[in-house]
């Protein structure tokens, strides 16, 4: 298909085809923006989680918090929310740390899902927009046929078929745009599901270590059980020497 043919179909499509092409551009822009945002999210979060957990295992909460404050990973907000709650609940055994971490994790999930609703909306509506353009084109073709007959024309089907074939372009474009948007949407949904599971695991381990610090429990592994020791046998009294 040449450039002239494309321009011809664009002129015939009118407003409907312009809307579909605009929706395609929006879907592509959202996909690029989300791809840049999610690039390396899991790796940076895992790296920060390892650093924070190492500091907590050593008992150095200040160093763990500093590492979270200096990081640009999405998990940093989750860790900082836990640290803030830990500071306020140290005397109560760390109550509320799980709730604070879970709330912040939900906020992070909302940020990561931002604008994905546009992909779902485009994928579900563009086929109907294309169908509307096709119906409008068919109606226009039959109207032109009636005008031709009234003017003394033959009313052959050639003109009608040409108009219908041109009108079907809107449906084809609508389906292509919908497929594009849904592919992007399903890809990001699958990727976000994995990222959120990893964030949940990091958060759960972080809460356990932080609560141990709040309760004063040791962070290292429990020592092995000691063998019971028997008390020493009483020493016999010295016998007096015989004369």
Order of alpha helices (4+ residues) and beta strands (2+ residues): alpha-alpha-alpha-alpha-alpha-alpha-alpha
